[in-house]
């Protein structure tokens, strides 16, 4: 097989990727699509900084307004929030929320409930401008609680572009009695 023919599958793949991503790219640049607020450069300077900023924004006492503009500044315009839950029959279900849907749902909860989420460990993989981070968390009702009321893993997809980091998606899986967090995700490693 000549080099010319070995290149064809790659060229076809690139063409397919352009076709599949072009509508999304156009949707992001439509004039009526709101641009995210300007980010604090310190919040988006590193993977560590942007993940820390996400946890910082969502944590706080009940009826304490969260800085949702700061939150929005961390996200791509198409960012999704994807919790994995179980229905009453025990079947696993996920929901995909936009940033605004997440803000509305979380804001209503935070109006009535204190919520503190602490990252306890992280496993990170990087290829070029793409990072995937498994961020293990403990959730508390109060800062001084000794035991978390929930634990789980946030799966962050992060993208580096425009000289900064962006959160592209966050999916999360809570720990359940029959689904404990594996030991490998309870300690940091890179």
N, C-alpha and C positions, 0 to 999 in steps of 0.2 A: 504494500500500500504506500503510495507516495505521500509526501508531507501535505500536498494540496488536499487530498482526500481525508487525511486525518483531521484537518482543520474544519472540514464541513460540519461535523456534528457540533463542534464548539460554536461555529458561526450560526448554525440553525438555533442553538440554544440561546445565544445572545439575541437573535431576532425575536424569538418567542418571548423572552423576558421583556424586551422593549414593547412588544404588542400588549402583553399582560399588564405592564406597569404604566403605560401611557395614560389611560383614563384616570388612574389615581393621581398621577403627577398633575394632570390638568385640573382635577378637582381641588387640589391643594392651592392652586394659584388663581382660582376664580376671584373676581373683584369683591364679591359680597361675603366671601369666607373671612371671618375675623382672624386677624393675625394674633399670635400669642403675645402677651405682654412681654416687655423686655425683661430678660433674666438678670439677676445679680450674677456677675461674672464668676464670683466665688462658688455659687451653687452649681455651675455647669462646667467647671474647669477640669473635673476628673470623675471617674466612675464612683469613687468613694464619696465625693462631694454631692453628686446628684442623688445617689441613693440615700445619703444622710438627710438631704433636704426633703425628700419625699416623706421619710419617717417623721421629721420635725414638723412638717405642715399638718399631718393628720393627727398628731398627738397633742393632747391638752385636756383641760377640765371641761366639764359640762357647761353649756351655754357660754363658751368662750369662742368668739368668732375665729375661724381658721383663716389664714391668708390665702384665699383661693386664687388671687392673681399671681402670687408666687408659685402656687401649684401649677397653674396653667402655663406659666413661663418655662416650666421644666419639660413640657410635653410636646410631641409632634402634633400637628393639627388632626391627625387620624388616630391618635393613641386610643387604645381600648383597654378596659379593665375587665378581667375575666375571672370571676370567682367560680370555684368548683364546689358544688353543694350536693346534698342528698335529698331526694324527695321523701315523702312519708313511707313509700314502699322500699326505701333504701337504695334506689337507683341513683347513680351519679348523674348530675346535670350541671351544665355550665350556662352562664349568661354572659353575653358580651355587651358591655356598657360603654357609651361614649364618655368623655371626660365630664361633660355637663350632666349626664345622667348620674355618674358616680358622685359628683359634687352635690347634686340635689339629694340623693339618697343618704350619703354620708353626713351632709349638713344637718338633715332632719334628725339623724341618730345622735350626732354630736351636740345638738341643742339640748338634749335631755340626758346624755350619758357622758361621763368622763371616759376617755379612751387614750391609752398610751401603748404604742407599739415599739418594741425595742428589737433591733437586729442583734442576734446572738452568734451568728456564724455566716460565712459566705463562701461559696465556691464560684469562681469566675473563669469563664473561657472567652478568649478573644481571637478574632480573625479579622485583620485589617480594621475597618471602622465599625465592626459589629461586635457587641459584647452580649453574652448571656450570663446572667448572675442568678444563682439560686441563693436567696437571702432568707435564712432561717429566722423566724421571729417569735417573740413572746408578746402576748397582749395582756394588758392590765387595766383594771377599772380605775385604779389610783396609783400615783407615783410610788407610794410606800408599800404597796401590796407585796407580800413575800412570794406568793404563788400566782403564776399567770392563769387567767381564766381560759385562755386558748393559746395554742401554738400552731405553727405551720411553716410553709415555705412560700415566699413570694418569688415568682419567676420573672425577672426583669429582662426585657429586650431593650438594649441601648444602642443608639447610633451616634457616631461622631460625624458631624458636618457643620459647615459655617463656623469653623473654629470653636466648637463647643459640643458638649454631650446633650443628647435628647433622650427622653423615655419614649420608646415606640409602643410598648405594651407592657402590662403587668397582669400575669395570671397568678392565682394563688390557690393552694391546696391546704386546707386545715388538717391538723392531725386529728385522727379519730381513735377511739379505743382499739379498734381492729386494724388501724393503719398508723402505727407509731412512726415518728420521724427516724429514719435510719441513722445509725451512729456516724456514718460518713458525712452527714449534713449537720452534725452538731458541733463540729470544730472547723476553724478556718483552714483553707489551703488554696493555693493558687495554681 
